[in-house]
């Protein structure tokens, strides 16, 4: 799992109605089939409404979409803070060298939707 803690914009991430972009360097994963996204439930107001995650392969310009539209919160929805999201996008191109991915996370625009918790992501190819 990779901690999503330093957005490219350099501001506090995961605020209501916000869109945050993170850079993630790893080997080329090819077609990304699913992601697991979660938070550690720490801090006041840890509950988080996640709208969607968009992953851009910066080498191939392929985008993968992972739609959520649910709470990651122990006090909301189904009380889960981990979500496995299947890909709803097109195939990527696999290769052995390291590839930079741009990960865009959009927090839902609902009252108390933001989180101060540490958010992690697992990207599976």
HUJO-V156948 format. One record per residue. SS is DSSP state (alpha for helix, beta for strand, coil for the rest). PHI is phi in radians with two decimals (none if undefined). D_CENTER is the distance of its C-alpha to the mean C-alpha in Angstrom with 1 decimal. Layout:
ss phi d_center
SS PHI D_CENTER
SS PHI D_CENTER
This chain:
ss phi d_center
coil none 11.3
beta -1.93 10.1
beta -1.36 10.0
beta -1.64 7.9
coil -2.14 11.2
coil -2.33 12.7
coil -1.14 11.4
coil -1.00 13.8
coil -1.34 15.6
coil 1.32 16.6
coil -1.94 16.3
coil -1.16 14.9
coil -1.51 11.3
coil 1.16 10.0
coil -1.64 13.4
coil -0.87 14.8
coil 1.24 14.5
coil -1.51 12.6
beta -2.16 10.4
beta -2.08 9.0
beta -2.02 9.1
beta -2.17 8.8
beta -1.77 11.2
beta -2.29 11.0
beta -1.79 14.4
beta -2.81 15.4
beta -1.11 17.9
coil -1.08 17.5
coil -1.58 15.9
coil 1.19 17.7
coil -1.25 16.4
coil -1.47 12.9
coil -1.62 13.8
beta -2.87 11.0
beta -2.31 7.9
beta -2.00 8.3
beta -2.21 5.9
beta -2.71 8.5
beta -2.41 10.3
coil -1.58 13.9
coil 1.07 15.6
coil -1.68 17.5
coil 1.54 19.0
coil -1.17 20.5
coil 1.15 18.5
coil -1.22 15.7
coil -0.97 14.9
beta -2.51 11.8
beta -1.70 11.7
beta -1.68 8.4
beta -1.41 9.6
beta -2.88 7.3
beta -2.19 4.7
beta -2.10 7.3
beta -2.02 8.1
beta -1.87 11.6
beta -1.40 14.0
coil -1.18 16.1
coil -1.39 19.2
coil -1.84 19.5
coil 1.14 17.7
coil -1.35 16.3
beta -1.95 13.2
beta -2.09 11.3
beta -2.01 10.1
beta -2.24 8.4
beta -1.60 10.0
beta -2.10 9.9
beta 1.10 12.3
beta -2.48 12.9
beta -1.41 13.2
beta -1.95 11.9
coil -2.81 15.3
coil -1.37 18.5
coil -2.02 20.6
coil -2.31 19.1
coil 0.91 18.8
coil -1.67 19.1
coil 1.22 18.6
coil -1.66 15.6
coil -2.02 12.9
beta -2.27 11.3
beta -2.29 10.1
beta -1.77 10.7
beta -2.05 9.7
beta -1.32 12.2
coil -1.21 12.1
coil -2.16 13.9
coil -2.18 14.6
coil -1.55 17.3
coil -1.15 18.2
coil -1.80 17.6
coil -1.93 20.4
coil -1.58 20.8
coil -2.74 22.7
coil -1.27 23.4
coil -1.15 22.8
beta -1.14 19.8
beta -2.22 17.5
beta -1.52 15.2
beta -1.90 11.8
beta -1.77 10.3
beta -1.87 6.5
beta -1.85 6.6
beta -2.04 4.8
beta -1.92 7.9
beta -1.48 9.5
coil -1.08 12.3
coil -1.70 15.8
coil -2.25 17.6
coil -0.98 19.9
coil 1.10 18.3
coil -1.26 14.7
coil -1.27 13.5
coil -2.42 13.1
coil -1.78 14.7
coil -1.23 13.4
coil -1.39 11.8
beta -1.77 8.1
beta -2.11 7.5
beta -2.44 5.8
beta -2.06 8.5
beta -1.88 8.9
beta -2.00 12.3
coil -1.89 14.8
